[in-house]
Amino acid sequence: MEPDYTLLLIILHLLLAPFALVFFWAIYYDFSRSEIPPGIDQPLKLRILHWLLIVSAALGKILENLCFCSQIHFIRFTQEGKKLGEDPRLLIKDRMFEDIPVRVYQPRESKPERRRGVIYFHGGGWMFGSINSYDHVCRYIAKESDSVLVSVGYHLAPEQKYPSQFQDCLTATVNFLEKAEDYGVDPARIIVSGDSVGGNFAASVCQALASQADLVKPLAQILIYPGLQAIDFNLPSYQQNRAVPILYREHVICSALQYLNKDLSVLDSVMQGCHVPSDIKMRFGKWINSENIPQEFKARGFKPSEAASFLDEVYEVVKQALETTFSPLMAEDAVLSQVPKACIITCEYDVLRDDGILYKKRLEDNGVPVTWCHIEDGFHGVINFFNGFLSFPSGKKGVDSIVTFIKSL
């Protein structure tokens, strides 16, 4: 019996037509909402990347409305990737540190001395990202730096609530510090690292370990375009890059509220700063302030925001965001003076740029050495795209800066 090609074509058209509509809507959404600054790396390629992300979110929402799956789970599925095959230079094993999945990347070549160790926390806005989706990044860093790297698969929000992600990262780090010699690693040469929210976790973990006398301290920390505070969403980088893909200002706040399991109705109030009591503004304003941002980073435009009226009901909703495990930029000097040397990577076209710049200043003011790499044409998330079809030279610059810093230790 011959197949009914007419029926197959009808089914194909039924599937393709909605997808085409979603894709063209994604293009419209991008052009109507996004701002692509002239100096950004490969603007057309960035738009294409953004279109794909919008399509994923839109299809996820459609499937959620049809009760097939949640939008979050669909986006995770599209971004998951897979574990790459065997690597001639690396021995790669999946392990568990207590109940936390990790992937260990060990160089195959034997050495008489113990190697450096790197623990890596992936980004993804607390709700996305995985060991698999960062496999290519971690392989590259482990191979090029000749280090043993542990990638941590901390449990994601919203299934696991704040601060369980931070606790997962802290637990995994302590396990690695204690078991380092089992992986051929010198416990005194371990670097704590992460990108985006992973950079937030890395900073918080280093602060938490600073006071633990019974453990060997990390040698260094690598913070890659980290988000480090929830006091001021009107810093110059938040204004200049508020609609630059792939991370809008409103997306930062929305993800934070979802991570904290809070009502999204307070988003606009938080953006204006209505959630910050006057005593906290007075106490931390000297550190988290646009006046601490160098003038050259205000050249693309900056307007000091008017003081927002404090709303106690908004503060009660989001007050956890003002804890140091969420906003490590708010840590006291006594804590920061004890954290290890740092490498901080920032991107010019990233809303989180100024968080990194402010943390750099705070660390240096407390006598902590900082290596700073500013990617002048980079955008948020760019190191994930250092190779492959949708690759960006600025992403390669970012991962190579990480490797160079690790090799210097």
DAHUMO-V571319 format. One line per field, one symbol per residue. burial: b if it has 24 or more other ideal C-beta (glycine too) atoms within 12 Angstrom, else e. Layout:
burial: ???
This chain:
burial: eeeeeeeeeeeeeeeeeeeeebeeebeeebeeebbbbeebbbbebbbbbbbbbbbbbbbbeeeeeeeeeebbebbbebbeeebeeeeeebbbeebebeebbbbbbbbeeeeeeebbbbbbbbbbbbbbbbbbbbbbbbbbbbbbbbbbbbbbbbbbbbeeebbbbbbbbbbbbbbbbebbeebbbbbebbbbbbbbbbbbbbbbbbbbbbeeeeebbbbbbbbbbbbbbbbbbbbbbbbbbbbbbbbbbebbbbbbbbbbebeeebbebbbbbbbbbeebbeebeebbbbebbeeebeebebeeeeebeeeeebbebbbbbbbbbbbbbbbeeebbebbbbbbbbbbbbbbbbbbbbbbbbbbeebebebbbbbbbbbbbbbbbbbeeebebebbbbbbbbbbebbeeb
